Amino acid sequence: MKLYSGDLSPYSAKVRMQIYAKAISDIDIELPPGFLTGEFHKTSPLARIPVLDLGGDVIPESEVISEYLEELYPQTPMLGSTPRETAQIRTVSRIADIYLMNNMFMLGGQTRQSTRDAAVVALLSGQVIRGLKALEHYIGEDGFAVSGRLTMADCTLVPALFLIENVLPTVGVENPIPHTPKVAAYWTAIQQNEHAAKVLVELHRGLVERRELIAKMAAKAKAKAEAQAQA
Ligand SMILES: N[C@@H](CCC(=O)N[C@@H](CS)C(=O)NCC(=O)O)C(=O)O
C-alpha cells in the first residue's frame, strides 16, 4: 500500500501520525504523482491528498482512510472501547477537521498582503476561534485530547493546532490558542508525544520549504519587473 502525502498537508499529517502510532510498516509514504502538473486527478478524481493506494484501487479523504486503517490494523486502537467513547473521540476529531483545519486551509490563500480580503480573513478566523472555544469544553486535561491515551482526536488536532499557531499570524491574526487555556495546556503537552513530535518536524519542514519557494518566486517576479522597467 502507498499513502500519497506531503509534509505540509495537515490532512496527510493526520493519517501519518496514525500510521506512526500504530507502527504500521507496510505502507510506503510518497509524494503524489503529477500533483504539481495537475495530472493527479488521473490517480484520484478529487485530486487532493492524502490518498491511500491499494494497488490501483484508491481511497481519498483523510477521515475515510483513517477509519479504514483502524479496521485493517486493530493493534493500538485509536478509537474508543465503547460506542460513547468513540463518539467523544470522533467529536473532537470532527471539530479539529471541519471547524479548525478546513478554515485554516482556506486562510492559507490569504497570506499575500496585497491580495488579502479582510472580510474573508475575519469570517474564517472567526470560525477557527469559535471552534477553539468549543474545544475548551471537550479537551482532556491529562495531556491527551480524549480518553487519557493517544487517539484519532490527537491525530487531527496536532496538525490543526500547528496551522493555527504558524499560519494565522501570517494573515494578520494573533495566535488565539493562549486565550483557550485548556487547549493551550493540551498543545504544550501533546508536543512531547513522540508521534506528534515526528509529524510536527515534517510539518515544520514543509512550511520552511513553502516559504522558501514563495520567497524565490517573489524575487524572480521582482527581477522581471525591474528588467521590464529598464527596457
Ligand atoms: N477533506 C479532505 C481535504 C484534503 C485536502 O484539501 N488536501 C489538500 C492538501 S492539505 C490538497 O490536496 N489540496 C490540493 C488542492 O486543493 O488542489 C481530506 O480530509 O482529506
The ligand as a Gaussian input file, in Angstrom:
#p B3LYP/6-31G(d) Opt

LIG

0 1
 N      -11.287000      16.750000       3.099000
 C      -10.011000      16.344000       2.554000
 C       -9.137000      17.559000       2.359000
 C       -7.838000      17.243000       1.609000
 C       -7.137000      18.487000       1.127000
 O       -7.709000      19.570000       0.956000
 N       -5.842000      18.336000       0.872000
 C       -5.058000      19.430000       0.364000
 C       -3.645000      19.396000       0.945000
 S       -3.680000      19.599000       2.680000
 C       -4.913000      19.302000      -1.135000
 O       -4.683000      18.224000      -1.636000
 N       -5.056000      20.424000      -1.849000
 C       -4.892000      20.458000      -3.269000
 C       -5.956000      21.268000      -3.938000
 O       -6.731000      21.930000      -3.236000
 O       -5.976000      21.247000      -5.164000
 C       -9.369000      15.310000       3.482000
 O       -9.744000      15.240000       4.666000
 O       -8.530000      14.527000       3.013000

